[in-house]
Amino acid sequence: MHIKVQSEDFDSAEWQKQLCQGRVDIGAVVSFTGLVRDFGEASAVTAMTLEHYPGMTERALEKIAAEAKQRWDIIDLVMIHRVGYLEAGDNIVLVMVASSHRLDAFQAAMFLMDYLKTQAPFWKKEHLENGDVWVSAKDSDEEAAARWLE
C-alpha cells in the first residue's frame, strides 16, 4: 500500500509503472484522478486550499485502505491526496487499485473514493473572485458511501 498526503503534484503514469513493475499477477489496474474544477457550490472557482490534521489523516486513509483490502482481492493500491493551495486544473487525489480481476479493482476504487470523500479529515476552501467559501459535505457523497454499508 502506498498512502501519501502531500503538497507536491503526482504523476499517475509513474505510479502505475511502480505499481506494476516486476508483477505478472496483476490483471487490472483501475485509477481515478480528481482535479480542481473551475466551478463550485457558490460560483467560479479560481483555486482551492485543502487542510488536514497530519498524522490523523494518514491513519484514516490507512484504515480505509485496510477495509478495502478485506473486502476485495487487491494486490496493491495507491492513495495520494494533496493539501495546500491548488489552482483550477491541478491534481487533487489519485486512487489506483491493482488486482487480478477487473471487478475487484473497479469496486475497490469506487469504495476508496466514496470513503475518502466522507471519512477522511480534509477541509476544502474554495477561492472565488469575490471571496472564499468553505465547502460543506454533500448529501450525494454520503449517499454514495452508504451503498457500501454491510
C-alpha positions in Angstrom: 0.0 0.0 0.0 1.2 3.5 -0.9 -0.6 6.2 1.1 0.6 9.8 1.0 -0.7 13.2 1.9 1.5 15.8 0.2 1.6 19.2 -1.2 3.6 18.2 -4.3 2.0 17.1 -7.6 1.9 13.5 -8.6 2.4 11.6 -11.9 -0.3 8.9 -12.2 1.6 7.2 -15.1 4.7 6.9 -12.9 2.6 5.5 -10.0 1.1 2.8 -12.3 4.5 1.9 -13.6 5.7 1.5 -10.0 2.6 -0.5 -9.0 3.0 -3.0 -11.8 6.8 -3.2 -12.0 8.0 -6.8 -11.9 4.5 -8.1 -11.4 2.7 -10.6 -13.7 -0.2 -11.4 -11.4 -1.9 -8.1 -12.0 -4.8 -8.4 -14.4 -6.4 -5.0 -13.9 -5.4 -1.5 -12.7 -8.2 1.0 -12.1 -7.3 4.5 -11.3 -9.1 7.8 -10.5 -7.6 11.2 -10.6 -9.6 14.1 -9.1 -8.9 17.6 -10.3 -9.7 21.1 -9.1 -12.7 22.4 -11.1 -13.2 26.0 -12.1 -16.7 25.9 -10.6 -18.0 25.0 -7.1 -21.0 25.4 -4.8 -21.2 29.1 -5.0 -19.7 30.3 -8.3 -16.5 30.4 -10.4 -13.5 28.9 -8.5 -10.0 30.2 -9.1 -8.2 27.9 -6.6 -8.7 25.8 -3.6 -7.0 25.3 -0.3 -7.1 21.8 1.3 -6.3 21.5 5.0 -5.9 18.4 7.2 -4.6 17.1 10.5 -1.2 15.5 9.9 -1.0 12.0 11.3 -4.7 11.7 11.9 -5.4 12.0 8.1 -2.9 9.3 7.2 -4.3 7.0 9.8 -7.8 7.5 8.4 -6.6 6.7 4.9 -4.8 3.6 6.1 -8.0 2.4 7.8 -10.0 3.0 4.6 -7.4 1.1 2.6 -7.3 -1.8 5.0 -11.1 -2.1 4.8 -10.9 -2.2 1.0 -8.2 -5.0 1.2 -10.5 -7.0 3.5 -13.5 -6.7 1.1 -11.8 -7.2 -2.3 -8.9 -9.2 -3.7 -6.5 -6.3 -4.0 -2.8 -6.9 -4.9 -1.8 -3.3 -4.2 -3.1 0.2 -4.1 -2.1 3.8 -4.2 -3.9 6.7 -2.4 -2.4 10.2 -2.7 -4.2 13.3 -1.6 -2.7 16.7 -2.0 -3.1 19.5 0.5 -2.3 23.2 0.4 -3.1 25.8 -2.2 -4.2 24.3 -5.6 -5.3 26.1 -8.7 -8.0 25.1 -11.1 -6.9 22.2 -13.2 -4.4 20.9 -10.6 -4.5 17.3 -9.4 -6.0 16.7 -6.0 -6.3 13.0 -5.5 -5.1 9.7 -7.0 -6.6 6.4 -6.2 -5.2 3.4 -8.0 -6.0 -0.3 -7.4 -4.3 -3.3 -8.8 -6.0 -6.7 -8.7 -6.1 -10.0 -10.6 -9.6 -9.2 -11.9 -11.2 -6.0 -13.0 -14.4 -6.3 -10.9 -12.4 -6.2 -7.6 -10.3 -3.3 -8.9 -13.3 -1.3 -10.0 -15.3 -1.9 -6.8 -12.4 -1.2 -4.5 -11.5 2.0 -6.3 -15.1 3.2 -6.0 -15.2 2.3 -2.4 -11.9 4.1 -1.7 -13.1 7.3 -3.3 -16.5 7.2 -1.6 -15.0 6.7 1.8 -12.2 9.2 1.1 -14.8 11.8 0.4 -16.8 11.1 3.6 -14.4 9.6 6.2 -11.1 11.3 5.7 -10.4 14.5 7.6 -9.9 17.1 4.9 -11.3 20.6 4.7 -11.7 22.5 1.5 -11.9 26.2 1.0 -12.8 27.5 -2.5 -11.2 30.7 -3.6 -13.7 32.7 -5.6 -13.3 36.0 -7.4 -15.4 37.7 -4.7 -14.1 35.9 -1.6 -13.6 32.5 -0.1 -16.1 29.8 1.0 -15.6 26.6 2.9 -17.0 23.6 1.1 -19.7 21.7 3.0 -20.3 18.0 3.0 -22.6 16.9 0.2 -25.6 14.6 0.7 -24.7 12.9 -2.6 -21.3 11.9 -1.2 -22.9 10.4 1.9 -25.4 8.5 -0.2 -22.6 7.1 -2.4 -20.7 5.9 0.7 -23.9 4.4 2.2 -24.0 1.8 -0.6 -21.0 0.0 1.0 -22.6 -0.4 4.4 -23.0 -4.0 5.3 
